Amino acid sequence: MKKRILGNNQLEVSALGLGCMGLSFGYGPATEKKEAIKLIRAAYDEGITFFDTAECYGPFF
């Protein structure tokens, strides 16, 4: 997996990321928790270390 450096702190992340909005209400019904965990773990196992999340994706916005 190619890597990228972000910001002044030199944070290294995967060049490909997983957008997590689809796990919540963003594109229809929220994904079942067990399925979402399985997806995130599979992405990590493939080398993804950049996960696009935001507070507004969850229930507390």
TIGU-849508 format. One record per residue (C-alpha): residue in one letter; residue number from 1; y, x, z. Coordinates in Angstrom, 2 decimals, decimal comma, m for minus. Layout:
REM TIGU-849508
<rec type="A" seq="NUM" v="Y" u="X" w="Z"/>
...
//
This chain:
REM TIGU-849508
<rec type="M" seq="1" v="0,00" u="0,00" w="0,00"/>
<rec type="K" seq="2" v="3,40" u="1,37" w="m0,92"/>
<rec type="K" seq="3" v="5,88" u="1,63" w="1,92"/>
<rec type="R" seq="4" v="9,65" u="1,23" w="2,21"/>
<rec type="I" seq="5" v="12,10" u="2,50" w="4,80"/>
<rec type="L" seq="6" v="14,50" u="m0,09" w="6,25"/>
<rec type="G" seq="7" v="17,81" u="0,50" w="7,96"/>
<rec type="N" seq="8" v="19,24" u="3,38" w="9,95"/>
<rec type="N" seq="9" v="16,28" u="3,46" w="12,33"/>
<rec type="Q" seq="10" v="13,94" u="4,41" w="9,47"/>
<rec type="L" seq="11" v="11,55" u="1,51" w="10,09"/>
<rec type="E" seq="12" v="8,63" u="1,85" w="7,67"/>
<rec type="V" seq="13" v="7,18" u="m1,40" w="6,30"/>
<rec type="S" seq="14" v="4,93" u="m2,37" w="3,42"/>
<rec type="A" seq="15" v="6,63" u="m2,82" w="0,04"/>
<rec type="L" seq="16" v="5,01" u="m6,26" w="m0,16"/>
<rec type="G" seq="17" v="5,68" u="m8,77" w="2,54"/>
<rec type="L" seq="18" v="4,34" u="m12,12" w="3,66"/>
<rec type="G" seq="19" v="6,89" u="m14,94" w="3,81"/>
<rec type="C" seq="20" v="5,88" u="m17,09" w="6,75"/>
<rec type="M" seq="21" v="8,05" u="m20,15" w="6,07"/>
<rec type="G" seq="22" v="5,10" u="m21,80" w="4,31"/>
<rec type="L" seq="23" v="3,16" u="m21,71" w="7,58"/>
<rec type="S" seq="24" v="5,62" u="m24,14" w="9,12"/>
<rec type="F" seq="25" v="7,28" u="m27,27" w="7,79"/>
<rec type="G" seq="26" v="9,02" u="m25,42" w="4,93"/>
<rec type="Y" seq="27" v="6,79" u="m26,45" w="2,03"/>
<rec type="G" seq="28" v="5,05" u="m29,52" w="3,41"/>
<rec type="P" seq="29" v="2,90" u="m30,01" w="6,49"/>
<rec type="A" seq="30" v="2,51" u="m27,01" w="8,79"/>
<rec type="T" seq="31" v="m0,60" u="m24,87" w="8,39"/>
<rec type="E" seq="32" v="m3,26" u="m25,31" w="11,07"/>
<rec type="K" seq="33" v="m2,85" u="m22,62" w="13,72"/>
<rec type="K" seq="34" v="m6,32" u="m21,09" w="13,19"/>
<rec type="E" seq="35" v="m5,77" u="m20,90" w="9,42"/>
<rec type="A" seq="36" v="m2,34" u="m19,35" w="9,86"/>
<rec type="I" seq="37" v="m3,74" u="m16,69" w="12,18"/>
<rec type="K" seq="38" v="m6,54" u="m15,98" w="9,70"/>
<rec type="L" seq="39" v="m4,00" u="m15,55" w="6,88"/>
<rec type="I" seq="40" v="m1,77" u="m13,20" w="8,90"/>
<rec type="R" seq="41" v="m4,75" u="m11,09" w="9,97"/>
<rec type="A" seq="42" v="m6,03" u="m10,88" w="6,38"/>
<rec type="A" seq="43" v="m2,60" u="m9,78" w="5,16"/>
<rec type="Y" seq="44" v="m2,44" u="m7,11" w="7,86"/>
<rec type="D" seq="45" v="m5,95" u="m5,90" w="6,98"/>
<rec type="E" seq="46" v="m4,72" u="m5,45" w="3,38"/>
<rec type="G" seq="47" v="m1,82" u="m3,28" w="4,54"/>
<rec type="I" seq="48" v="0,99" u="m5,82" w="4,88"/>
<rec type="T" seq="49" v="3,26" u="m4,84" w="7,75"/>
<rec type="F" seq="50" v="6,38" u="m6,77" w="6,70"/>
<rec type="F" seq="51" v="6,29" u="m10,41" w="7,80"/>
<rec type="D" seq="52" v="9,35" u="m12,50" w="6,95"/>
<rec type="T" seq="53" v="9,94" u="m14,81" w="9,89"/>
<rec type="A" seq="54" v="12,96" u="m16,57" w="11,33"/>
<rec type="E" seq="55" v="13,65" u="m18,84" w="14,27"/>
<rec type="C" seq="56" v="14,42" u="m21,67" w="11,89"/>
<rec type="Y" seq="57" v="10,78" u="m21,59" w="10,65"/>
<rec type="G" seq="58" v="9,55" u="m22,74" w="14,06"/>
<rec type="P" seq="59" v="10,08" u="m25,74" w="16,28"/>
<rec type="F" seq="60" v="13,05" u="m24,34" w="18,21"/>
<rec type="F" seq="61" v="15,90" u="m24,29" w="15,68"/>
//
